Amino acid sequence: MRRFAIIFLLTLCCGVFAPKAMGQVTIKSLNEQIARAEAEIKRNEALLSKIKGEKATTLNELKLIASRISSRMNIVASLNEQIEICRRNIAAKEEEISDLEGRIDSLKQEYAEMIYAAYKNSLLNNSLAFLFSARDFQEMTLRIDYMRRYNRLREQKAAELDSLAGVMVGEKRLLDAQLAQLEESRNNRDKELKTLRADEQTYKKNSSRLAANERKIAGQIRQKEREKQNAQKQLQRLVAEEARRQSGVQRSAAEEKVRVELSNNFAQNQGKFPCPVSGGVIIDRFGRHPHPTQRGLIVDNKGVNIAGERGASVRTIFEGTVSRVVFIKGLNNCVMVNHGSYYTVYSNLAEVSVKANDRVGRNEVIGTLPATDNNDDWYLHFELWKGTTFLNPELWLAR
């Protein structure tokens, strides 16, 4: 059971880390990731405190704890990346400082040699004697020019020394700041690791307890999962059928222009869409992963499941037109909204407040989550399609 729980956690974490792909990683971008993960943890803890009762641990509670662990692992990973960036920056800064010190030493040597040469040749204290010892006026002119150039060179060397010394002070300040940042990142990581270990212990304890309880009704759980998978397949057929129907509709040039603009606007908002459940937390991620408690049972999720409060409102993530409202056993009421060539699907609704062909706006309430006593029912199954191809909704929601 412990090994299976760990596999489930790792699978869940892969879902968390996948959307993070980026180009150049910076301290700023990593801090933004940490801020998003901390916000997710706050939503998670707020929701968990509301759904947790005196009854035995439920599956949704276990999934919320697993989601919180994933967010903490995300924070630890970002802090580790910060530490590596700090180390690289510190190493580069130390190399720059070493190079500056070498240049300053070289300049000091050159300047000292110039002063000594000037003293030795009586150019500092006997400049008049140097000038008047010239054989003629032309040579005196050359000696004046030489003294000017020599003095300018000395002044330039002195100014360059002062400038490099100022740069050195600045570089050392930057180095001190980066060393302080490194120490702060290490301390934050160590604190987060302690909390992470505590969460992992809670997860193991609750998962063992839940697995023991669910062994008695394993057959029912597997049957329910089969019903969900069959319901999801039925929903996929309906979405694909609707997409094909819409692609075959004859439209005027003006209507097609509106449809294309709506599709483009939808696509441009990738990663910015609001969560369809206020304060909701993703507890079942996109794709194939093992069931949290049933060994050997694989869940193949074509969308994401978002836990919410009992009877919470469900809202659209973008403007569009309601294509269908259907009831599917295993997914309850489902609302399909068309956004040009994109479709969003909101399932497991207890109540629905829209009907087919209704125009809806962004953040418009279209239904509610179940309000049963069992908090395992308080979730939205949310899917996102482009034509007949399903997409990972988590990549499109703001994080």
NORJOZI-V194205 format. One record per residue. N is the residue number from 1. SS is DSSP state (@ for helix, = for strand, . for the rest). PHI is phi in whole degrees, -180 to 180 (* if undefined). BURIAL is 1 if it has 9 or more other C-alpha atoms within 8 Angstrom, else 0. Layout:
<<N;SS;PHI;BURIAL> <N;SS;PHI;BURIAL>>
//
This chain:
<<1;.;*;0> <2;@;-62;0> <3;@;-62;0> <4;@;-66;1> <5;@;-63;1> <6;@;-65;0> <7;@;-61;1> <8;@;-61;1> <9;@;-64;1> <10;@;-63;0> <11;@;-63;1> <12;@;-63;1> <13;@;-64;1> <14;@;-59;0> <15;@;-64;1> <16;@;-72;1> <17;@;-77;1> <18;@;-55;0> <19;.;-69;0> <20;.;-82;0> <21;.;-53;0> <22;.;-152;0> <23;.;-83;0> <24;.;-75;0> <25;.;-91;0> <26;.;-126;0> <27;@;-58;0> <28;@;-63;0> <29;@;-65;0> <30;@;-68;1> <31;@;-65;1> <32;@;-66;0> <33;@;-62;1> <34;@;-63;1> <35;@;-61;0> <36;@;-66;1> <37;@;-65;1> <38;@;-66;1> <39;@;-65;0> <40;@;-63;1> <41;@;-64;1> <42;@;-62;0> <43;@;-63;1> <44;@;-60;1> <45;@;-67;1> <46;@;-63;0> <47;@;-69;1> <48;@;-62;1> <49;@;-67;0> <50;@;-84;0> <51;@;-94;1> <52;.;-75;0> <53;.;-120;0> <54;.;-86;0> <55;.;-74;0> <56;.;-62;0> <57;.;-55;1> <58;.;-104;1> <59;@;-63;0> <60;@;-63;1> <61;@;-62;1> <62;@;-63;1> <63;@;-67;1> <64;@;-65;1> <65;@;-64;1> <66;@;-63;1> <67;@;-65;1> <68;@;-65;1> <69;@;-60;1> <70;@;-61;1> <71;@;-64;1> <72;@;-67;1> <73;@;-64;1> <74;@;-62;1> <75;@;-63;1> <76;@;-60;1> <77;@;-63;0> <78;@;-66;1> <79;@;-66;1> <80;@;-63;1> <81;@;-65;1> <82;@;-59;1> <83;@;-60;1> <84;@;-65;0> <85;@;-64;1> <86;@;-60;1> <87;@;-62;1> <88;@;-64;0> <89;@;-63;1> <90;@;-65;1> <91;@;-62;0> <92;@;-66;0> <93;@;-67;1> <94;@;-64;1> <95;@;-67;0> <96;@;-64;0> <97;@;-64;1> <98;@;-61;0> <99;@;-65;0> <100;@;-62;1> <101;@;-60;1> <102;@;-64;0> <103;@;-66;0> <104;@;-65;1> <105;@;-60;0> <106;@;-65;0> <107;@;-65;1> <108;@;-59;1> <109;@;-64;0> <110;@;-63;0> <111;@;-66;1> <112;@;-63;0> <113;@;-65;0> <114;@;-66;1> <115;@;-63;0> <116;@;-64;0> <117;@;-63;0> <118;@;-63;1> <119;@;-66;1> <120;@;-62;0> <121;.;-94;0> <122;.;59;1> <123;.;-81;1> <124;.;-83;0> <125;.;-102;0> <126;.;-124;0> <127;@;-63;1> <128;@;-67;0> <129;@;-62;0> <130;@;-64;1> <131;@;-71;1> <132;@;-77;0> <133;.;-83;0> <134;.;-67;1> <135;.;-75;0> <136;.;-154;0> <137;@;-64;0> <138;@;-63;0> <139;@;-67;1> <140;@;-62;1> <141;@;-61;0> <142;@;-65;0> <143;@;-68;1> <144;@;-61;1> <145;@;-62;0> <146;@;-62;0> <147;@;-63;0> <148;@;-62;0> <149;@;-65;0> <150;@;-65;0> <151;@;-66;0> <152;@;-62;0> <153;@;-62;0> <154;@;-62;1> <155;@;-64;0> <156;@;-63;0> <157;@;-62;1> <158;@;-64;1> <159;@;-66;0> <160;@;-65;0> <161;@;-62;1> <162;@;-62;0> <163;@;-63;0> <164;@;-64;1> <165;@;-63;1> <166;@;-65;0> <167;@;-61;0> <168;@;-59;1> <169;@;-60;0> <170;@;-64;0> <171;@;-64;1> <172;@;-68;1> <173;@;-64;0> <174;@;-62;0> <175;@;-62;1> <176;@;-62;0> <177;@;-64;0> <178;@;-70;1> <179;@;-65;1> <180;@;-66;0> <181;@;-65;1> <182;@;-61;1> <183;@;-65;0> <184;@;-65;0> <185;@;-62;1> <186;@;-63;1> <187;@;-63;0> <188;@;-63;1> <189;@;-64;1> <190;@;-64;0> <191;@;-65;0> <192;@;-66;1> <193;@;-64;1> <194;@;-63;0> <195;@;-65;0> <196;@;-61;1> <197;@;-62;0> <198;@;-64;0> <199;@;-64;1> <200;@;-64;1> <201;@;-65;0> <202;@;-61;1> <203;@;-63;1> <204;@;-60;1> <205;@;-64;0> <206;@;-70;1> <207;@;-67;1> <208;@;-64;1> <209;@;-64;1> <210;@;-67;1> <211;@;-62;1> <212;@;-64;0> <213;@;-68;0> <214;@;-81;1> <215;@;-60;0> <216;@;-69;0> <217;@;-123;0> <218;@;-57;1> <219;@;-61;0> <220;@;-65;0> <221;@;-63;1> <222;@;-65;1> <223;@;-63;0> <224;@;-64;1> <225;@;-65;1> <226;@;-63;0> <227;@;-62;1> <228;@;-64;1> <229;@;-64;1> <230;@;-65;0> <231;@;-65;1> <232;@;-66;1> <233;@;-64;0> <234;@;-63;1> <235;@;-64;1> <236;@;-61;0> <237;@;-62;0> <238;@;-67;0> <239;@;-65;1> <240;@;-62;1> <241;@;-63;0> <242;@;-65;1> <243;@;-63;1> <244;@;-66;1> <245;@;-64;0> <246;@;-66;0> <247;@;-67;0> <248;.;-92;0> <249;.;-72;0> <250;.;-82;0> <251;.;-122;0> <252;.;-74;0> <253;@;-60;0> <254;@;-68;0> <255;@;-66;0> <256;@;-67;1> <257;@;-63;0> <258;@;-63;0> <259;@;-63;1> <260;@;-66;1> <261;@;-63;1> <262;@;-64;1> <263;@;-62;1> <264;@;-65;0> <265;@;-64;0> <266;@;-62;1> <267;@;-63;0> <268;@;-69;0> <269;.;-95;1> <270;.;-56;1> <271;.;84;1> <272;.;-120;1> <273;=;-71;1> <274;.;-73;0> <275;.;-66;1> <276;.;-68;1> <277;=;-119;1> <278;.;-60;1> <279;.;73;0> <280;.;-74;1> <281;=;-131;1> <282;=;-72;1> <283;=;-114;1> <284;=;-129;1> <285;.;-91;1> <286;.;-68;1> <287;=;99;1> <288;=;-89;0> <289;=;-159;1> <290;=;-71;1> <291;.;-65;1> <292;.;-60;1> <293;.;-125;1> <294;.;-101;1> <295;.;-59;0> <296;.;84;0> <297;.;-93;0> <298;=;-104;0> <299;=;-99;1> <300;=;-115;1> <301;=;-94;1> <302;.;-88;1> <303;.;-145;1> <304;=;-134;1> <305;=;-106;1> <306;=;-116;1> <307;=;-77;1> <308;.;-143;1> <309;.;-78;1> <310;.;-56;1> <311;.;69;1> <312;.;-63;1> <313;=;-72;1> <314;=;-113;1> <315;=;-122;1> <316;.;-71;1> <317;.;-93;1> <318;.;-161;1> <319;.;-69;1> <320;=;172;1> <321;=;-126;1> <322;=;-69;1> <323;=;-84;1> <324;=;-148;1> <325;=;-130;1> <326;=;-135;0> <327;=;-108;0> <328;=;-126;1> <329;.;-60;0> <330;.;102;1> <331;.;-129;1> <332;=;57;1> <333;=;-78;1> <334;=;-127;1> <335;=;-118;1> <336;=;-110;1> <337;=;-118;1> <338;=;-93;1> <339;=;-126;1> <340;.;85;1> <341;.;-95;1> <342;=;-107;1> <343;=;-134;1> <344;=;-113;1> <345;=;-127;1> <346;=;-116;1> <347;=;-122;1> <348;=;71;1> <349;=;-89;1> <350;=;-80;1> <351;=;-122;1> <352;=;-126;1> <353;.;-115;0> <354;.;-132;1> <355;.;-138;0> <356;.;-56;1> <357;.;77;0> <358;.;-70;0> <359;=;-84;0> <360;=;-127;1> <361;.;-104;1> <362;.;-66;1> <363;.;65;1> <364;.;-87;0> <365;=;-70;1> <366;=;-120;1> <367;=;175;1> <368;=;-137;1> <369;=;-76;1> <370;.;-58;1> <371;.;-122;1> <372;.;-76;0> <373;.;-74;0> <374;.;-90;0> <375;@;-71;1> <376;@;-67;0> <377;@;-90;1> <378;.;-86;1> <379;=;-149;1> <380;=;-107;1> <381;=;-93;1> <382;=;-119;1> <383;=;-123;1> <384;=;-135;1> <385;=;-127;1> <386;=;-121;1> <387;.;62;1> <388;.;-100;1> <389;=;-110;0> <390;=;-83;1> <391;=;-119;1> <392;.;-81;1> <393;@;-62;1> <394;@;-63;1> <395;@;-73;0> <396;.;-104;1> <397;=;-85;1> <398;.;-66;0> <399;.;-121;0>>
//
